[in-house]
Amino acid sequence: MKGNSVKYLAIYEELKQEIINGGYTVGETFPAEPELQQRFNVSRITVRHAVKLLVDEGYLQRIHGVGTIVLSQKESLQLQALLSFTEENNDRDAHSSLYAFNESVVADPTVCSHLELPKGATVSCHERIRWVDGIPISFQRVYCPSFIQLAAEELEAPDASLYKLLREKGFVVTKAQETIESVVSDKQLAECLDIEENKPLLYVERVTRDQKDRLIEYTEFFYRGDRYRYNVQLQVP
């Protein structure tokens, strides 16, 4: 069972990357299960599990009488679990590069509001570029209150994980609130993400709390609109 589980996840990941990289065009009929079964030399149930994941994440759509078609080529950002970038991409060629770090800056009114800090409070601020498969896919700006001590050296490693660092310092992220909207790239973001100015971006604001309900992070994410979209499953209460 464990072997089959690993197989269908590997097949899912390979097919997903083929879709994202343009191996199939939107609206194209996706290979049928018997064809995939023969290609990967696995059971039909293994292929079915892999395809179901692609359907659930919005890459494919099953249409009765037609078959399975390609619905989207964009990477899906999940909303079901609170994961760090490192955890979300632990099976891919993903890394970060530290763009800027300031150990202590006076928080502006927006940051003070999100972290519930008094006027004039200081915070640390660092910016990182996130890379997947050699492509810059997001720019991240993080503010942490002054009671959390961070150093540039801790964030410079390509595989550095902020949430892992926070856990090591005694701040365990337990919940977050996110706001999502659409913005366009300015000159700085265009240069960092290797895109033209005024291109669409997914903008995400995240405020996180730790195990003691302390506000420990306010982050702004800028995702390339040509590479990412959000995927969320809703349930009737």
N, C-alpha and C positions, 0 to 999 in steps of 0.2 A: 504493500500500500504506500509506504513511504517513497519507494522508487517511482511509482506511478505519479505521485504528487510532484516530485521533483521534475519528472518528464513533462507534465502538462504545463508547469510554470515556465520551464525552459522554452517550450514551444510557443506559449503565449508571448513571452518576451521577444522571441525572434520574429514572430509575425507582427507584433506591435511596432518593432523598429522598422520592418519593411514598409508598413503603412505610413509611419511618420516620415520616413526618408523618401517617400514618393514611389515606392514599388507598385502601389495600386492607386488609381485615381478615384476621387470621390464620385460615387454613383456606379462604379464598376462592380460587376458581380465577383464576389470573393470565391476562391476555390471551394468546392464541395468537400464535405467531410471524408468521403472515400479517397479523394485525391490527396488530401492532407495526410490521411492515414498511411497511404502508400509512400508519400514523400518522407515522412518521419519514421516510418516503420514501427508504428505503435498501434494500440487498440483504438477502436472507434470512440470508446468512452473517454480515453485520454485526450483525443482531439476535441471531443465535444466540450470537455471542461475548459480547454484552452480558448476555444471560440466563444464560450459563454462569458468568460472574463472580458473578452474584447467587446462583446455586445453590452455587457453591464457597464463598461466604462465609456460607451458611446462611440467606439471606433467602427463598429459594425451594426447593421440592423437586419433582422430576419423579416422577410416579407413573404406572406403565404402565396404560393403559386409562382413566385419569382426566384426565391432563394435568399442568400445572404449577400448584402451589398455593403460597400465601403461608405461609411457615413461621414467620417472626419479623419484628417491626417494630423490633427493637432494633439500634442501631449496633453493628457488629462491630469489636473491637479485635484487630488481627492480632498473631500471635506469631512470624511468619516472619522479620521484619527489625527491626533496632534503629534506630528513627527517632525524631526529636524530634517534639513536638506540631506544630510549624510545618511540618515535612516531611510528616507524615501528613495534614495538612489544607491543603496549599498551593493546592488548587483550590476552597476553600470560604471562606465568610465566617467566618473563625476568628481569634480574637485572645486575648490574655492581659491580665489586670490584676494589678498587684503589690499584694498584700494586706498584707504585712509584710516587713521586711528587718532583719536583725541581723548586722552585720559580724563580730562575735566573741562567741560564747557558749561556756560550758563544756559540752562534750558529755556527755550522760547515758550510763549504762552500755550502753544499746541501741545508740546511735550509735557509741560507742567500739568495740563488738564488731563491728558491720558494717563499719566503716572500719579496723579493726585499729589503733586508736589507744590510747595509754596513758591511764590514769585521769587526769582533770584536763586533758586536751587541749582546745584550743579549735577551734571550727569556725564557719563562716558558716552562717546559716540564712535562707532566704527562702521565702515562701509566695505562691503565685499562684493565681488563679481562671482557669480556661480556659473560653472562650465559643465556641460554634458556632451560627451563624445567630441570634445574639441571645439564646441560652439558656445559662446557666451549667451546664456538664456535668461539670466535675471540679475538685477542689481538690488542689493539689500542694504538698508541703512538702519542701524540698531542703536537704541538709546537704553541705557541701564542706570538706575539710581546709584548715587555715590556710595551706598553701603555695600555694593557689590564691586569688588576690586578686580578689574580686568587689565591685562597688559598686552601690548602688541605682539609680544613673543608667543603668547598663548593662541593667537588667532592667525599667525602667519603660515602655519602648516597647511598644505593643500587639503588635508582631510580633517582639519579642525572643526569640531562640532560645538557650537555655543551651548546647546542644551546639556551636552556631556560635561563641559566646563562648569556650568551652573550646578549640576548635580554634585560634582566633586567639591564645590564650595558650600554645599549644604542647601542649595536652592533647587528643589525638585519641581519642575514645571508640571502642573496638574490640570490646568484649564486655560482656555484662551477665548477671546472674542475677536472676530474678524469682520472687517468691512471691505467690500469689493466694489470697484468701479472702473471705468475706462478713462484713460488719459492718453496724451500723446507725448512722444519723446522730445526732450529739449536737447541742446547741443551736447551736454555732458553725458546724458543717458545714451544718446545716439552713438557717441564715441565708445563708450564702455560696452555697449551691446552689439557693436558693429552693424548698425542699421542707419537709415537716413533719419534726419530730423522730421518731427511731426508724424512719425509712424505710430499706429495704435499700440498701446501697452495695457496689460492687466495690472491694475494698481490695487494692492492689498495692504490694509493696515491691520496689525495684530497687536493686541495687548494681552500679556500673559500673567498668570498668578501662580504662586508656588504652593507647597503643601501647607503653609501657614496663612494662606490667602493674602500674601503680600504681592503688590504689583512690582514685577521685576524686569519687565521688558516692554518696550514699545518699538515696533519694527514697521518699516515701510518696505514693501516688496514691489519691484517693477519687473514684470515678466513680458517677454517679447510676445506680442499679439499674434505673430505668424507662427509661433511654436507651441503656445499653450492655451488651454481653456480650462474652466472649472467644471468638475463633475460632482454632483451630489444626488444622493438617493433620498427621496422624501417618503414619509409614511403617514398614513391617516391615523390620527390619535384615537 
